[in-house]
Amino acid sequence: MKIAAQEPIKSRRIRRSEAVILFTVANQLFAIAADSVQEIRSTDSLGAALEIEQQEILKVRHTIERNHRTYFVVNACAHFGLRVVRPTLVLILRQIRVAVLVDKIERMTEISAIHALPRAFIGAECQWYRGLAYVEDQVIPVVSPTGFLTANDFQRLDGAMAEAASHQSLEGAIQI
Amino acid sequence: MSGSDNTNAKSYVLVQIGDRRFAMSAVTVSELAPPVRLHQFPQTSPLVAGVIVRRGRIVPVYDVSRILAGKNSPAHRFYLVASREFDSFSEPSAIPIDGECELVTAPIQPSDANSPNYISGRLTIGEENIEVLDLNALVTSAPAEPNEFGYADPRG
């Protein structure tokens, strides 16, 4: 049987290029579409983050307010099942009430194609990723912004916040 | 080439996995790839170890040695790339193998009654009985267990 020779990586799909942000979480490299990120901030600047009291979705511990909207802060380590490290940055996403704690921004780059996840993948990664991209001989998962929290997750988190708010107003009324 | 001539004989690729040799139907095998880089990222699919890139395509790698040899595959092994059939779609899929492959032509015989469902038959090559693997049955026979990155429900 003949062994096939090493070959350079090539993409068979040419599509419109897309700007992505490469970021790391627990030393794992990910990409996210640049136009899905509204803002990148240091976690040190998030002094106004509020702790959210709920035990159902453990990857969400805090909320932040931006432009009169409440964003749920998702710990990417917990989301992807990676060992938890102290995040230094938060990606505030556009058009979705999610902010993601990450370790480091590597850089921005352009990708020419996103390859669909092979059918072999049948787990949670099908929600996590839009697909896979080649970036400098490396296969990198392209994160789906909508994969961090489901509609059901939002409902439960909104419910937990509403409950906490009603407790606070009740406590305030008792003090009066 | 080895094996006996027979009108019912078909071609098989013999592969070494751990301490044993297995056969796969040659019509499903597309190439034996060198020990290229295994790309890994967080995921929770049972048996999937990562992906390799072959001929411009992203090919999932199934670490079947956990089932066939009872251990994880060591790094830098060769990959046998074969087609895995889905309903109306086939996908190139790779399994890590140890060392060389051999192409044989031999008639297939029924598997033992107590063989796992991923053994579709056996070949007799000289003194050796070699089990024939059904790739699709093999990669779907794995129990859901955490892999290097994944957990049963990491999103909790």
Interface residues (C-beta under 8 A of the other chain):
Chain A: M1 K2 I3 A4 A5 Q6 E7 I9 K10 S11 R12 Q28 F30 E56 I57 L58 K59 A78 H79 F80 G81 L82 H115 P118 R119 A120 F121 I122 G123 A124 E125 W128 L132 Y134 D137 Q138 V139 I140 P141
Chain B: V13 E31 L32 A33 P34 V36 R37 H39 F41 P42 Q43 T44 S45 P46 V48 V51 V53 R54 R55 G56 R57 I58 V59 P60 Y62 F78 R84 F86 F89 E91 S93 E100 C101 E102 L103 V139 F149 G150 Y151 D153 P154 R155 G156
